[in-house]
Amino acid sequence: MKLKYLAVMSAAIATAIATAAVTATGAALGDAGNDDASPIYGVKLPENYRLWPMIAPAHEAAPLDELRAVLGNDLAIKAYQDSTLPFPDGTVLVKLAWKHVQSPEFEPASIPGAATTVQVMVKDSKKYAATGGWGFGRFINGKPADEAQHQTCFACHQARVRNHDFVFTRFAP
């Protein structure tokens, strides 16, 4: 009786984990028509993305003058660690950005100021074949930016980092 109970519980837990994985992937890939999805690509903010490992910090000079941190899901981290290019389907990169502010306590230091954007790249070579296999999302205060802002995403990546699978960020060891 206990073995049967354990088998049923194990199956239920496995199903719950599989469902959660599919839901998390779906949240990153997005569903078109949702108010929380980016225009053009349908990308959403992934659940719990702020808990993901950091791939690299960055500083964007003028005119934006932002501090940035790029985070990645497990597939992204593994691809960076293994130097895998192109990135595998399912890779999700998230860039957090804040205004660059001088520390009031220590003048040579910088601290994050007001949040500016959260940008998301999702790798799905079939769904986003026309844009190098990547879907893009740009969010301000948790809501997708307008379509005009999304139209510039791929053009910039294509012009500058075509030979690095359209990704600017390099892994910070």
N, C-alpha and C positions, 0 to 999 in steps of 0.2 A: 504494500500500500504506500509506504514512504517513497519507494523508488518511482512508482507511478506519479505521485505528487511532485517529486523532484523533476521528473521528466517534463511534466506539464508546465511547471514553473520555469524551467530552463527554456522551453519553447516560447513561452510568453515573454520572457525577458529578451530573448534573441529577436523576436518579432518587434518588440518595443524599440530596441537599439537600431534595427534596420529601418524602422519607420522614422525614427529621429534623424538618422543619417540622410535619408531621402528628403525629409522636410528641410534639413539644414542646407543641402545642396540646392533644393528648389528655391529656398529663400535667397541664396546667393545668385542663382541664375535668373530669378525673377519670372514673373508672369505678366505678359503684356496686358494692358487694360486696368491695372491696379494703380491707384493714385500714389502709392509709395514707390512705384517702379519708374526708372528713368525713361524719358522719351527716347525714341529710336531703338534702343537696345533692350529695354524691359528689365534692366538690372535693378535689384533691390539691395538695401543694406543687409548684409548677412547677420544672422543672430549671433550675439556674443563675440563679435569681431574684435572688440576692445580687449578681450582676453587672449587673443592670438599672439604668438611670438613676434618680436620685432625683427625685421630683416635688415633695416638700416635707418639711421636718422638722416636728415637732410636739412639744408638751409637754402631757401630760394632767395636770391638777391633781389635788388630793385627790378621792377617796380613793386612786386608783391611783398617782399621783405617778410617772409614767413619761416617759421620753424616747422619741420615736418617729420613724421615718423611713418615708415611703411611697415605694415604688418602682413603676415601671410598665413593661410590655412596650412594644414599638415602637408598637402601635396606641394605647395609652394616652397615650404621650408626644405622638404626632401629634395626637390629639384635644385634649389640653390646649393645645398650641401653636396649633392652629387654632380654639380655643374651640368645639369641636364638642359639642353636646348634642342628643339623647342620645348617649352613648358608643356606638361601633360594636360589633357582636358580635365577640368575640375579644379584647376589651379585658381585661387582667388587671392588677389592682392588688394589691400586697403591702405590708402594714404590719408592720414590725419594731418590737418594743417591749422596752425595758429599764427596770429600776428606775432612778430618778433619784438620783444619788449626788453629793455635794459632792466636788470635786477635792481630794485631799490636798496637792497642790502649790500650788494657787492658789484660795483660799477663794471668790471670787466666781464661779468657773467650776463647771460641772456636767460629769460624765462618765457614760457608761453603766455601770450596775451589772449585776446578774444579768439575763439574758434572761428575759422573762415569756411573751410569746406571739408568734406569727407569724400574721397574719390575711390571708386571701386573698378577693378578690372577682373573680368571673369573669362576663363579660357574654355571655349566650346568650339572646336574647329569646324563643326558642321553648321551649327546655328549662326555663327558669326564668320562664315567663310569669306564674306566680302570685306571684312575688316581684319584680316590677318589671323582670324580665329579668336579674336577678343571682343567682348562686349564691355561697354563703358557706362559708368554711372557717376554723376557728380551731385552731391547733396549739400544743401545749406540748411542749417537748423533742422536736420532730419528729413527734409523734403527735397524731392528731385529739383535740380536746376532746370531752367527752360531749355527748349530744344536747340536754340541757337548756341548755347554754351556746349551742348553735347556734340554739335557738328564739328567742333574744332578738335575733339579728342584724337580721333584716329589720324587725321591729317598731320598733326604734330608728331605723333609716335612714328608714323610712316616716314616722315621726312628725316627724322633724327636717329632712330634706333631700329631700323628695319633688320639689321644684321644681328640684333640681340632679341629676336622674337618680339619686337615692338615694345620692349620693357626697358625703361630708363634705369631702374634701381639695380644696384649691385649689392651683393651680400656683404655686410660688415662683420668681419670675423671677430 
